[in-house]
Amino acid sequence: MAHSYDFPLSPGKQPDKLPLGRNKPWLAPLAGYSDLPFRMLCREYGAACCVTEMVSAKGLAYNGTNTWRVLATVPEDTPLVVQLFGAEASFLADAVRTLRKAGYSFFDLNMGCSVPKVARQGAGSAMFRDPDNALQCARAMIQAAAPGHMSFKLRLGLNEENKPWLDIALRLEDMGAGLVTLHPRTAKQGFSGEARWEELALAKERLSIPVLASGDLLTAEDGMRCLEQTGVDGVMYARGALTNPGIFAEHIALAAGTSPKPASKKALKAMITRHMALISTLGNEENAVFRLRSIVPRYVRTLPGIRRLRQELCHCTSLAQLDTLLDEFLGQD
Ligand SMILES: Cc1cc2nc3c(=O)[nH]c(=O)nc-3n(C[C@H](O)[C@H](O)[C@H](O)COP(=O)(O)O)c2cc1C
């Protein structure tokens, strides 16, 4: 099965326990973004643990190449958590068993995503519509995983009238969940309003298993504030890492009591060059150029001339052209 693919599927040896603590920032699951090259880049900046993009439990059952592509990994890509989505206990538990056989070790269930592709299946945040089924899925996955190796990523619930996250989290803890991540917004909110960090503090107060925070952690300062205000066991960067993979180094510097320096143009060029190299070694050049056209503007979005850069990037067809364009744009410090 997995062996004939044109991407690496070699999970590394995982630790017994996932790294937690104020100086151990994680990379959140990011569909379409937290692929192998991006995870490796974030690790180089200090990400203590990374979560894959969400993987369909059904897709895995039908052995789709695109599903396995999301699982691309190399031995250095560790500690790694594979995030699954689905709404049927048998598929989800089978996915855990299949992945354990393939060498993956830690798993997470997506109980927060509300994009139509996921919600239509009753998966992601739609699991809150049928808590009994959600708990049945959770139990089957916990039984299929090694003890303590199954985690759950929750939102508060569907909307203001339906916020059962705490009851569900307490049940998950009783069943043997190893960890819970909370993005304290409802599904209906999407990304609007503010993440309610007070709910994270409540999670910490009521649960004995570790709690990870997600939500409005856009800078390393946000991450440190969240740790201090809520007492959570760790933070997970999502949009903050997409625009600045260096956020992990900044977080670690702040946790050690030093102030991180703003990234120079030279440091930005080095970051982009490294991301390019990782995409081309772990993917292919055609794909690399295509991906980088959307990645590069994110990293340099605050610099003058960004509109023109975007236009010129559309005409780049090789990594060499892209490199020349970046030299022109970022120049030398
Ligand atoms: C582009 C994008 C893709 C995401 N994909 C996933 C996903 O696959 N699984 C998941 O549980 N959450 C996913 N999320 C949610 C993030 O992991 C995180 O919980 C959310 O962005 C809140 O954190 P932030 O406000 O610090 O960005 C995604 C978010 C974004 C912006």
The ligand as an ORCA input file, in Angstrom:
! r2SCAN-3c Opt
* xyz 0 1
  C      -6.049     27.807      7.348
  C      -6.482     27.106      8.599
  C      -6.591     25.718      8.614
  C      -6.989     25.052      9.783
  N      -7.066     23.690      9.774
  C      -7.395     23.036     10.914
  C      -7.418     21.616     10.957
  O      -7.128     20.921      9.977
  N      -7.769     21.029     12.132
  C      -8.083     21.765     13.256
  O      -8.392     21.186     14.292
  N      -8.046     23.103     13.238
  C      -7.701     23.743     12.108
  N      -7.631     25.104     12.107
  C      -7.836     25.839     13.370
  C      -6.492     26.140     14.047
  O      -5.793     24.956     14.384
  C      -6.688     26.986     15.320
  O      -7.421     26.255     16.273
  C      -7.403     28.295     15.009
  O      -6.830     28.934     13.879
  C      -7.365     29.265     16.205
  O      -6.060     29.650     16.494
  P      -5.462     31.114     16.045
  O      -6.582     32.112     16.359
  O      -4.268     31.304     16.917
  O      -5.195     31.057     14.590
  C      -7.273     25.784     10.960
  C      -7.150     27.188     10.934
  C      -6.754     27.845      9.782
  C      -6.611     29.349      9.805
*
